[in-house]
Each structure stands twice: as C-alpha cells, then as structure tokens.
Amino acid sequence: MSSSPEAAPSQEFLIEETRRYHHFITLALWLAVVTGAEIVLIFLPIPMPVVLTILSLMSAGKFFAVILWFMHLIYDKRLLFWIFVAALMLTFATFSALLALFSVDVLDPKWIA
C-alpha cells in the first residue's frame, strides 16, 4: 500500500464527466423516442417497402448513435473510428458475398438430394 493520499480529480475533469453523463442520458431518451416511433410506424397504413426502408434507416441511425457514444468512439482518436468503419464495411461485404454464394435460387437442383 502506498502512504501517499490519492489525488482528488480536478474540477475540469468533473465538469467534463458530468457533461458526458448528460449526453448519455439525452441519447438514451432519444433512442427511446425513436424506438417508439418505429413501433408506431409498423401499425400505420403505409406500403410495406416504405415501412421497411424507413425502419432500416432509423435502425442504422440508432446503431451508429450507440456505437459512437456508448462505445466511446466519439471521444477516441479519429483513426480508431476509421478502423471500426473499415472493419464494419469488411464484415458487411463478407456477409453479402456469403449470401450471394449460398443463394438458393442459383443452386443447381441436381446437387440437392
């Protein structure tokens, strides 16, 4: 154990942490509002392709908001953000390639027992 007392956090640090805390609460409230709007959108008499497009855009917005704030990417160096985006694009490209590769409508039926 150390005999020196621990240094108290500086006033600037406490102000910054309080600001971040309020950002998290505000974001959580906005995410709840967007989720409520998504639920309402499902029950509106709108054509299904329009509903799915709007829901996809809203979900993507929520996804990036959570990634940026709750994973603290917004406070990290820009390089880490771009590494994350590159990995996300690589993941999406791999998933899309696998979907195309194993698409049922392009399989030759003679190979299916």
C-alpha positions in Angstrom: 0.0 0.0 0.0 1.1 3.5 -0.7 1.4 6.0 2.1 0.6 9.0 -0.2 -3.0 10.1 -0.4 -4.8 9.7 -3.7 -5.2 13.0 -5.7 -8.7 14.3 -6.0 -10.0 14.7 -9.5 -9.6 18.1 -11.0 -12.6 20.4 -11.4 -12.3 20.4 -15.2 -12.4 16.6 -15.2 -15.5 16.5 -13.1 -17.2 19.1 -15.4 -16.3 17.0 -18.5 -17.6 13.8 -16.9 -20.9 15.5 -15.9 -21.3 16.7 -19.5 -20.7 13.2 -20.9 -23.1 11.7 -18.4 -25.8 14.2 -19.5 -25.0 13.3 -23.2 -25.6 9.6 -22.4 -28.9 10.3 -20.7 -30.1 12.5 -23.5 -29.1 9.9 -26.1 -30.9 7.2 -24.2 -34.0 9.3 -24.2 -33.8 10.0 -27.9 -33.2 6.3 -28.6 -36.4 5.5 -26.6 -38.3 8.1 -28.7 -37.0 6.7 -32.0 -37.9 3.1 -30.8 -41.5 4.4 -30.0 -41.7 5.9 -33.5 -40.6 2.6 -35.0 -43.4 0.8 -33.2 -45.9 3.4 -34.3 -44.7 3.2 -37.9 -45.4 -0.5 -38.0 -49.1 0.0 -37.5 -49.5 2.9 -39.9 -51.3 2.1 -43.2 -48.2 2.6 -45.4 -46.9 0.3 -48.1 -44.5 -2.3 -46.7 -41.5 -1.4 -48.8 -41.7 2.2 -47.5 -42.1 0.9 -43.9 -39.1 -1.4 -44.3 -36.9 1.4 -45.8 -37.8 3.9 -43.0 -37.3 1.2 -40.3 -33.9 0.3 -41.8 -32.8 3.9 -41.8 -34.0 4.5 -38.3 -32.2 1.3 -37.1 -29.0 2.3 -38.8 -29.2 5.7 -37.1 -29.7 4.2 -33.7 -26.9 1.7 -34.4 -24.3 4.4 -35.2 -25.5 6.6 -32.3 -25.0 3.7 -29.8 -21.6 2.8 -31.4 -20.3 6.4 -31.3 -21.4 7.3 -27.8 -21.8 4.2 -25.7 -18.6 2.6 -27.2 -16.9 6.0 -26.6 -15.7 6.2 -30.3 -16.8 9.8 -30.4 -14.2 10.6 -27.7 -11.4 8.5 -29.2 -8.9 9.4 -31.9 -10.3 9.5 -35.4 -8.0 6.7 -36.5 -9.9 4.3 -34.2 -13.2 5.4 -35.7 -12.0 4.7 -39.2 -10.6 1.3 -38.3 -14.0 0.4 -36.9 -15.8 1.7 -40.1 -13.3 -0.3 -42.3 -13.9 -3.5 -40.2 -17.7 -2.9 -40.4 -17.5 -2.5 -44.2 -15.4 -5.6 -44.5 -17.9 -7.5 -42.4 -20.8 -6.3 -44.5 -19.0 -7.2 -47.7 -18.3 -10.7 -46.4 -21.9 -11.2 -45.3 -23.2 -10.0 -48.7 -20.7 -12.3 -50.5 -21.8 -15.3 -48.5 -25.5 -14.5 -49.1 -24.8 -14.4 -52.8 -22.7 -17.5 -52.7 -25.3 -19.6 -50.9 -28.3 -18.1 -52.6 -30.9 -20.8 -53.0 -32.2 -19.7 -56.4 -28.9 -20.1 -58.2 -28.1 -23.7 -56.9 -28.2 -26.5 -59.5 -31.1 -28.8 -58.4 -29.2 -32.0 -59.5 -26.9 -31.5 -56.5 -29.7 -31.3 -53.9 -30.9 -34.8 -52.8 
